[in-house]
Amino acid sequence: MFDALIIGGGAAGLSCALVLGSAKEKAFAKNKQVAIITHQKTSHLQSALFNNVLGLNPGTTGASILESGKKQLHDLYPHVNQIENEKVCSISKSTGGFIVETNKNNYEAKLVVIAVGYTNLMTIKGLEQFIEPHPRANIEKDRIWLKNTNHLIEENLYVAGTLAGWRSQFAIASGSGAHVATDILTLWNGGKHVKVHDKI
Ligand SMILES: Cc1cc2nc3c(=O)[nH]c(=O)nc-3n(C[C@H](O)[C@H](O)[C@H](O)COP(=O)(O)OP(=O)(O)OC[C@H]3O[C@@H](n4cnc5c(N)ncnc54)[C@H](O)[C@@H]3O)c2cc1C
């Protein structure tokens, strides 16, 4: 049983995992089991090239971030489980939270973050009732979002990144993932607001 399971290892999912992982010294997060399903074949990062993102060297490719992001997570926060090469097929409710079924395994999690991007090709069963046309994308692109309020779809079910209704920019998607992470940490901290900062 994971305490938090992130689905999708693109800009939002990896950012969410990094911030959750970085809270490992906080008492309320110490024993939490966090995992991310890093199936990355359909990530918009695969074909992206970044010149306009603060902190990224101009010319950085999205494909390289898919690799370096996983490595950063593994090197700094190895306690965050990375589940590779599995695609999520369905999400359903269980007594303790959610059952997430992939093409290879079943996982149980108390809390789930969906960060699979805003394409209408999204086929995860169990989410149909939350799908609506994307509020901030051109209609002819046929993008979708999962209806949410401040990233929360329903209790313990979050959405992050473009699928949360944000415009498709790397910094916005990453920020959305980080936002969700701090919401989860705040939840684990009994409602007391949390941020995770390192200092020189
Ligand atoms: C060609 C191109 C150029 C771009 N250029 C720029 C730019 O110059 N500047 C800029 O700021 N932004 C740019 N972007 C936008 C930026 O890449 C996106 O806004 C950002 O990647 C969106 O992040 P996300 O996390 O919402 O989705 P993604 O990064 O697409 O991540 C979604 C993740 O979910 C995974 N996934 C999907 N389905 C499943 C499933 N069933 N099970 C498990 N995992 C799943 C995917 O494989 C992927 O890893 C560009 C995008 C493209 C396509």
The ligand as a Tripos MOL2 file, in Angstrom:
@<TRIPOS>MOLECULE
LIG
   53    58     1     0     0
SMALL
NO_CHARGES

@<TRIPOS>ATOM
      1 C1          6.8730   19.7440  -29.5980 C.3       1 LIG1
      2 C2          6.6910   20.4140  -28.2500 C.ar      1 LIG1
      3 C3          7.4410   21.5400  -27.9500 C.ar      1 LIG1
      4 C4          7.2800   22.1830  -26.7110 C.ar      1 LIG1
      5 N1          8.0360   23.2930  -26.4620 N.ar      1 LIG1
      6 C5          7.8830   23.9330  -25.2930 C.ar      1 LIG1
      7 C6          8.6540   25.0910  -25.0270 C.ar      1 LIG1
      8 O1          9.4640   25.5350  -25.8570 O.2       1 LIG1
      9 N2          8.4670   25.6940  -23.8120 N.ar      1 LIG1
     10 C7          7.6070   25.2530  -22.8970 C.ar      1 LIG1
     11 O2          7.5140   25.8310  -21.8100 O.2       1 LIG1
     12 N3          6.8500   24.1710  -23.1390 N.ar      1 LIG1
     13 C8          6.9640   23.5130  -24.3130 C.ar      1 LIG1
     14 N4          6.2170   22.3930  -24.5710 N.ar      1 LIG1
     15 C9          5.1690   21.9890  -23.5830 C.3       1 LIG1
     16 C10         5.6620   21.0680  -22.4490 C.3       1 LIG1
     17 O3          6.4360   20.0100  -22.9570 O.3       1 LIG1
     18 C11         4.4060   20.5250  -21.7560 C.3       1 LIG1
     19 O4          3.6330   21.6240  -21.2780 O.3       1 LIG1
     20 C12         4.6950   19.6200  -20.5810 C.3       1 LIG1
     21 O5          5.4830   18.5140  -20.9700 O.3       1 LIG1
     22 C13         3.3670   19.1090  -20.0010 C.3       1 LIG1
     23 O6          3.6410   18.3650  -18.8550 O.3       1 LIG1
     24 P1          2.6270   17.2600  -18.3180 P.3       1 LIG1
     25 O7          3.2860   16.6760  -17.1140 O.co2     1 LIG1
     26 O8          1.2700   17.8060  -18.1900 O.co2     1 LIG1
     27 O9          2.5580   16.1620  -19.4880 O.3       1 LIG1
     28 P2          3.7390   15.2640  -20.0800 P.3       1 LIG1
     29 O10         5.0650   15.9270  -19.9100 O.co2     1 LIG1
     30 O11         3.3180   14.8890  -21.4540 O.co2     1 LIG1
     31 O12         3.7650   14.0000  -19.1370 O.3       1 LIG1
     32 C14         2.7110   13.0490  -19.1150 C.3       1 LIG1
     33 C15         3.3100   11.7110  -18.6750 C.3       1 LIG1
     34 O13         2.2900   10.7300  -18.4660 O.3       1 LIG1
     35 C16         2.6780    9.5190  -19.0830 C.3       1 LIG1
     36 N5          1.4840    8.7220  -19.3650 N.ar      1 LIG1
     37 C17         0.5130    8.9380  -20.2860 C.ar      1 LIG1
     38 N6         -0.4240    7.9810  -20.2280 N.ar      1 LIG1
     39 C18        -0.0520    7.1360  -19.2340 C.ar      1 LIG1
     40 C19        -0.6020    5.9510  -18.6820 C.ar      1 LIG1
     41 N7         -1.7560    5.4320  -19.1150 N.pl3     1 LIG1
     42 N8          0.0630    5.3300  -17.6660 N.ar      1 LIG1
     43 C20         1.2230    5.8530  -17.1930 C.ar      1 LIG1
     44 N9          1.7860    6.9680  -17.6740 N.ar      1 LIG1
     45 C21         1.1620    7.6050  -18.6840 C.ar      1 LIG1
     46 C22         3.4120    9.9710  -20.3280 C.3       1 LIG1
     47 O14         4.1950    8.9480  -20.8790 O.3       1 LIG1
     48 C23         4.2400   11.1130  -19.7300 C.3       1 LIG1
     49 O15         5.4040   10.6410  -19.1020 O.3       1 LIG1
     50 C24         6.3510   21.7040  -25.7750 C.ar      1 LIG1
     51 C25         5.6030   20.5560  -26.0870 C.ar      1 LIG1
     52 C26         5.7670   19.9280  -27.3020 C.ar      1 LIG1
     53 C27         4.9440   18.7060  -27.6140 C.3       1 LIG1
@<TRIPOS>BOND
     1     1     2 1
     2     2     3 ar
     3     2    52 ar
     4     3     4 ar
     5     4     5 ar
     6     4    50 ar
     7     5     6 ar
     8     6     7 ar
     9     6    13 1
    10     7     8 2
    11     7     9 ar
    12     9    10 ar
    13    10    11 2
    14    10    12 ar
    15    12    13 ar
    16    13    14 ar
    17    14    15 1
    18    14    50 ar
    19    15    16 1
    20    16    17 1
    21    16    18 1
    22    18    19 1
    23    18    20 1
    24    20    21 1
    25    20    22 1
    26    22    23 1
    27    23    24 1
    28    24    25 2
    29    24    26 1
    30    24    27 1
    31    27    28 1
    32    28    29 2
    33    28    30 1
    34    28    31 1
    35    31    32 1
    36    32    33 1
    37    33    34 1
    38    33    48 1
    39    34    35 1
    40    35    36 1
    41    35    46 1
    42    36    37 ar
    43    36    45 ar
    44    37    38 ar
    45    38    39 ar
    46    39    40 ar
    47    39    45 ar
    48    40    41 1
    49    40    42 ar
    50    42    43 ar
    51    43    44 ar
    52    44    45 ar
    53    46    47 1
    54    46    48 1
    55    48    49 1
    56    50    51 ar
    57    51    52 ar
    58    52    53 1
@<TRIPOS>SUBSTRUCTURE
     1 LIG1         1 GROUP 0 **** ****
